[in-house]
Amino acid sequence: MHPMLTNAVKAARQAGDIINFASRDLGQLKIQTKSFNDFVSEVDQTAEKAIIDTLKSAYPDHGFLGEEGGDINEGAENIWIIDPLDGTTNFLHSYPQYCVSIALQQKGVLTQAVIYDPVHNDLFTATKGRGAFLNDKRIRVGSRIKLQEALIATGFPFREFSYLDTYMAMLKDMIKSTTGIRRPGSAALDLAYVAAGFSDGFFELNLSAWDIAAGALLVQEAGGIVGDFEGNESWLKTGNIVAANPKVFAQMLRVLAPHLTKDMKTIA
């Protein structure tokens, strides 16, 4: 395992311990509302601090971009992109679908990824050029070649609704084009599941970098493709993302294409 990945795994497991401990008594947590339907608990904040402290002790010159504010150093060549608890709403309702997500971006390229599911003790890891793994076993994206036989994951808009009608039109056509749609509630885990072949594809609009950075590298290293809704590379910036194996990816783009608005399209 790459040394940087080893340290990221250490940080993710520390955050997972914090999350598991807090899950025993959710009634004692202090919860704040960041915006409509967007919550943060003291667990998110404590877990993010633990991750940053661990990584900063090993890499004091690195920058950090975290969902809860983190310790941003925009001039750093190495930036850790962190979601300490992806699926906070699930966590607060004891719905067992949430995770820790950590990615390293070096000179603009994603090179390391860790997604840790503390409920099931599942550890997804990837290093650029070295493959993707679940609990130290190599994983690959699914082998289905027809969208009509594919199981697709997605995420419903829940904070900002300007694209709601567009998304519902996309969802309607995707439902009619696949064997099933799932909405578990953690984009990071959704992407990890695509990498492991548990589902065949994923799409969502308007996500943040910390939601998708680690999961996207997992998919790529597992043999899949990640792109925006036109199949281009703006997904980390726009938050509009499609991920799947190559055959299913192309078919998903064709289903989504008629619904793209002008501001969703990649600017050349």
C-alpha positions in Angstrom: 0.0 0.0 0.0 1.3 3.5 -0.9 2.5 5.3 2.2 0.1 8.2 1.6 -2.7 5.8 1.3 -1.7 4.1 4.5 -1.9 7.4 6.4 -5.3 8.1 4.8 -6.6 4.7 6.0 -5.3 5.5 9.5 -7.2 8.8 9.5 -10.3 7.3 8.1 -10.4 4.5 10.7 -9.9 7.1 13.5 -12.9 9.1 12.1 -14.9 5.8 11.9 -14.2 5.1 15.6 -15.6 8.6 16.5 -18.7 8.0 14.4 -19.3 4.5 15.8 -19.0 5.7 19.4 -21.4 8.6 18.7 -23.9 6.3 17.0 -24.6 4.6 20.4 -26.4 7.6 21.7 -27.6 9.9 19.0 -29.9 11.8 21.4 -26.9 13.4 23.0 -25.5 15.0 19.8 -25.5 18.7 19.1 -26.9 19.3 15.6 -26.8 22.5 13.6 -28.6 23.4 10.4 -26.3 24.7 7.7 -29.1 25.4 5.3 -32.4 23.8 4.3 -32.1 20.0 4.8 -28.4 20.3 5.3 -27.3 19.3 8.8 -24.0 19.1 10.6 -23.4 17.4 14.0 -20.5 17.6 16.4 -19.5 14.2 15.1 -18.9 15.6 11.6 -16.7 18.3 13.1 -14.8 16.1 15.5 -14.2 13.5 12.8 -12.9 16.0 10.3 -10.5 17.5 12.9 -9.2 14.0 13.6 -8.6 13.3 9.9 -6.8 16.7 9.4 -4.7 16.3 12.6 -3.5 12.8 11.5 -2.7 13.8 8.0 -1.1 17.2 8.9 1.2 15.5 11.4 2.5 13.4 8.5 2.3 16.1 5.8 2.5 19.6 7.3 2.8 21.3 4.0 -0.3 19.8 2.5 -3.6 21.6 2.0 -7.1 20.4 3.1 -10.5 20.9 1.7 -13.1 19.6 4.0 -16.9 19.8 4.1 -16.9 21.3 7.5 -14.4 24.0 6.7 -11.2 22.1 7.1 -7.9 23.9 7.0 -7.7 25.2 3.4 -4.3 26.0 1.8 -5.3 26.7 -1.8 -1.7 27.2 -2.8 -0.6 23.7 -1.9 0.3 21.2 -4.6 -1.1 18.4 -2.5 -4.7 18.8 -1.2 -6.7 16.3 0.8 -10.4 16.4 0.0 -12.4 15.2 3.0 -15.9 14.3 3.8 -15.8 13.1 7.4 -19.3 11.8 7.4 -21.0 11.4 4.0 -24.6 10.6 4.7 -25.1 12.7 7.8 -28.9 12.6 7.5 -28.7 8.8 7.3 -26.5 8.8 10.4 -28.8 11.0 12.4 -31.7 8.6 11.7 -29.6 5.5 12.4 -30.0 4.5 8.7 -26.9 2.4 8.2 -25.6 3.9 5.0 -22.8 6.5 5.6 -19.1 6.7 5.4 -15.8 8.6 5.7 -14.4 9.8 2.4 -10.8 11.0 1.8 -9.0 11.7 -1.4 -5.6 13.2 -2.3 -5.3 15.6 -5.2 -1.7 16.2 -6.4 -1.2 19.0 -8.9 -4.8 18.7 -9.9 -4.8 14.9 -10.3 -6.6 12.5 -7.9 -4.0 10.0 -6.8 -5.2 8.4 -3.5 -8.7 7.4 -2.3 -10.2 5.9 0.9 -13.8 5.3 1.6 -14.5 3.7 5.0 -17.9 2.3 6.0 -17.8 2.1 9.8 -21.1 0.3 10.1 -19.9 -2.7 8.1 -16.2 -2.2 8.6 -15.7 -2.1 4.8 -12.6 -0.3 3.6 -12.4 0.8 -0.1 -9.0 2.0 -1.3 -7.3 3.1 -4.5 -4.0 4.5 -5.7 -3.8 5.9 -9.2 -2.4 3.3 -11.5 -2.5 0.5 -8.9 -6.2 -0.6 -9.0 -9.0 -0.5 -6.5 -9.6 -2.7 -3.5 -12.3 -3.6 -0.9 -10.8 -5.0 2.3 -7.6 -5.7 0.4 -9.2 -7.7 -2.4 -9.1 -6.3 -5.9 -12.5 -5.1 -7.2 -13.8 -4.4 -10.7 -16.8 -2.6 -12.1 -19.7 -4.8 -13.2 -19.7 -6.6 -16.5 -23.3 -5.9 -17.7 -23.4 -4.4 -21.1 -27.0 -3.5 -21.5 -28.5 -0.6 -19.6 -31.9 -2.3 -19.5 -30.2 -5.0 -17.3 -28.4 -2.5 -15.1 -29.0 -1.4 -11.5 -28.4 2.3 -11.2 -27.9 4.4 -8.1 -28.7 8.1 -7.8 -29.3 10.9 -5.3 -32.3 13.1 -5.1 -31.9 16.9 -4.9 -32.5 17.8 -1.2 -30.9 21.2 -0.6 -31.2 23.2 -3.8 -34.2 22.6 -6.1 -33.4 24.7 -9.2 -32.8 21.5 -11.2 -35.5 19.4 -9.6 -37.8 19.3 -12.7 -34.8 18.5 -14.9 -33.7 15.7 -12.5 -37.2 14.2 -12.3 -37.3 14.0 -16.1 -33.9 12.3 -16.1 -35.1 9.9 -13.4 -38.3 9.0 -15.2 -36.4 8.1 -18.4 -33.7 6.2 -16.4 -36.4 4.2 -14.5 -37.9 3.2 -17.9 -34.4 2.3 -19.3 -33.0 0.1 -16.4 -33.8 -2.9 -14.3 -34.0 -0.7 -11.2 -33.0 2.6 -9.4 -31.6 2.9 -5.9 -31.2 6.0 -3.7 -29.2 5.0 -0.6 -28.2 8.5 0.5 -24.4 8.6 0.4 -22.8 9.5 -2.9 -19.4 8.4 -1.8 -20.6 4.9 -1.0 -22.7 4.9 -4.2 -19.5 5.4 -6.2 -17.6 2.8 -4.1 -20.4 0.3 -4.9 -20.1 1.0 -8.6 -16.4 0.3 -8.3 -17.1 -3.0 -6.6 -19.8 -4.1 -9.1 -22.6 -4.0 -6.5 -24.4 -1.5 -8.8 -23.8 -0.8 -12.5 -23.8 3.0 -12.5 -24.5 6.2 -10.7 -25.6 9.7 -11.6 -26.3 12.9 -9.6 -26.4 16.6 -10.0 -24.8 19.5 -8.1 -22.6 17.5 -5.7 -19.5 18.9 -4.0 -15.9 17.8 -4.6 -15.7 16.0 -1.2 -18.8 14.0 -2.1 -17.3 12.4 -5.2 -13.4 12.7 -5.3 -12.5 9.5 -3.6 -15.4 7.5 -5.1 -14.5 8.7 -8.6 -10.9 7.5 -8.4 -12.2 4.1 -7.1 -14.4 3.7 -10.1 -11.6 4.7 -12.5 -9.2 2.3 -10.9 -11.8 -0.5 -11.0 -12.0 -0.1 -14.8 -15.0 2.3 -15.0 -15.5 5.7 -16.5 -16.4 8.9 -14.7 -17.6 12.0 -16.6 -20.0 14.9 -16.5 -23.4 14.6 -18.3 -21.7 15.0 -21.6 -19.0 12.5 -20.8 -16.3 15.2 -20.3 -14.0 15.9 -17.3 -15.7 18.8 -15.6 -17.5 16.6 -13.1 -15.3 17.5 -10.1 -15.9 21.2 -10.7 -19.6 21.1 -11.6 -20.7 18.3 -9.4 -22.7 16.8 -12.2 -21.4 13.2 -12.4 -22.0 9.9 -14.2 -20.0 6.8 -13.4 -20.3 3.3 -14.7 -18.5 0.6 -16.7 -17.7 1.8 -20.3 -20.8 0.1 -22.0 -23.3 1.3 -19.5 -21.7 4.7 -19.2 -22.3 5.5 -22.9 -26.0 4.3 -22.7 -26.6 6.4 -19.5 -25.3 9.5 -21.3 -27.8 8.9 -24.2 -30.7 8.7 -21.7 -29.6 11.9 -19.9 -28.7 14.0 -23.0 -32.2 15.2 -24.0 -32.7 16.8 -20.6 -29.5 18.8 -20.4 -30.0 22.5 -19.9 -27.6 25.0 -21.4 -25.8 25.7 -18.1 -25.2 21.9 -17.5 -23.2 21.6 -20.7 -19.5 21.7 -20.7 -18.0 25.0 -21.7 -15.1 24.4 -24.1 
